[in-house]
Amino acid sequence: MSKLGNIGARLYRGEVGYDFIGKRKIWYGLSILITIVAIVGLGVRGLNMGIEFSGGAVFTTPKTSVSTSEAQHKAEAASGGHQAVVQKLGGSALRIQISGLDTKQSVSVQEELAKDLNVPVKDVNTQLVGPSWGEQIANKAWLGLGIFMVLVVLYLAIAFEWRMAVAALIALIHDLTITVGIYALVGFEVTPGTVIGLLTILGYSLYDTVVVFDSLKEASKDITKQTRFTYSEVANRSINGTLVRSINTTVVALLPVAGLLFVGGGVLGAGMLNDISLALFVGLAAGAYSSIFIATPLVADLKEREPQMKNLAKRVKAKRAAAAAKGEDQEDAQDGAADATDAEDDDGSAVVGPRRQPASRNRGRGRPSGKRR
């Protein structure tokens, strides 16, 4: 078995683990800091909206020896200072898009570009884009986002419980805010591809969260019938049990997206890939982070406020204090609790949380009694 697979098996059995729930305030603080930076970036720099949303003109030139930076300078000068985005197409052709141009201005810019690039005017193709089309896309995107959020909350509230629905909703908003904020800070152009990318990451983020929630639902079944684990401890075991799976799926999903963003957009200069690949890359990473560090800890916080979970925590604490007073260490106390749990299991009762211990601990000495000999 590989080293990572061995670690995953030990995490699943509860032999090793990291206290995600106990250190949740650290992750809350980190998420709040990142979110504040994203909001400030969005407020200060704003989003660089493409011509699909702001309106303008797209000029496609034939083969030319002019570089993209030089073409951008000439296009902005010809348009009277309007921002221009230049992309190199196959065969050394150029695609120049300039926001905020009307029909009369586009004709003048077409003539100036043909003169500056030393190509015939008729060979410079012009296409006008009105802002109404982009506005329709934005409105439909907001509508789709709203419907998606409502359906997510209803599904999670029915399949799990309302606390998990609230936690998942907060995690989704967290992922969207960070992704949009990074878009503002980086300055990438927002296109319909960006909208598609944003809607895509919602499904992935929800999938990773539901995997942890499903494990938590099974592990916390009839949790109040035992005194070995608190709800937060069971939630922490659920995160650790699915941790390697979350890491594997996230890495596998990020690799092709990283190829689009860094190789396609950066090395090969295919700038048209940047709009969707950045949204996917940031959103996938943020979704994996929020499912582990935000969503499940929030569920634990909400559940621990319930009277029955407070009583459970008191009983667990009292049992451990009693075991400590008798001179038993926590390991022996948990072995005794495991015996009681096994007895309940023989009667058909549910078992809460992973209880199996490594085989080496029980080898050759039978079932532990929970008392020192």
Secondary structure as GFF3:
##gff-version 3
##sequence-region A 1 373
A	DSSP	alpha_helix	3	13	.	.	.	ID=ss1
A	DSSP	alpha_helix	24	44	.	.	.	ID=ss2
A	DSSP	beta_strand	48	49	.	.	.	ID=ss3
A	DSSP	alpha_helix	51	54	.	.	.	ID=ss4
A	DSSP	beta_strand	56	61	.	.	.	ID=ss5
A	DSSP	alpha_helix	68	78	.	.	.	ID=ss6
A	DSSP	beta_strand	84	88	.	.	.	ID=ss7
A	DSSP	three_ten_helix	90	92	.	.	.	ID=ss8
A	DSSP	beta_strand	94	99	.	.	.	ID=ss9
A	DSSP	alpha_helix	103	117	.	.	.	ID=ss10
A	DSSP	three_ten_helix	121	123	.	.	.	ID=ss11
A	DSSP	beta_strand	125	129	.	.	.	ID=ss12
A	DSSP	alpha_helix	131	159	.	.	.	ID=ss13
A	DSSP	alpha_helix	162	186	.	.	.	ID=ss14
A	DSSP	beta_strand	189	190	.	.	.	ID=ss15
A	DSSP	alpha_helix	192	219	.	.	.	ID=ss16
A	DSSP	three_ten_helix	223	225	.	.	.	ID=ss17
A	DSSP	alpha_helix	231	258	.	.	.	ID=ss18
A	DSSP	pi_helix	259	267	.	.	.	ID=ss19
A	DSSP	three_ten_helix	271	273	.	.	.	ID=ss20
A	DSSP	alpha_helix	274	290	.	.	.	ID=ss21
A	DSSP	pi_helix	291	295	.	.	.	ID=ss22
A	DSSP	alpha_helix	296	303	.	.	.	ID=ss23
A	DSSP	alpha_helix	307	325	.	.	.	ID=ss24
A	DSSP	alpha_helix	330	346	.	.	.	ID=ss25
A	DSSP	alpha_helix	359	362	.	.	.	ID=ss26
###
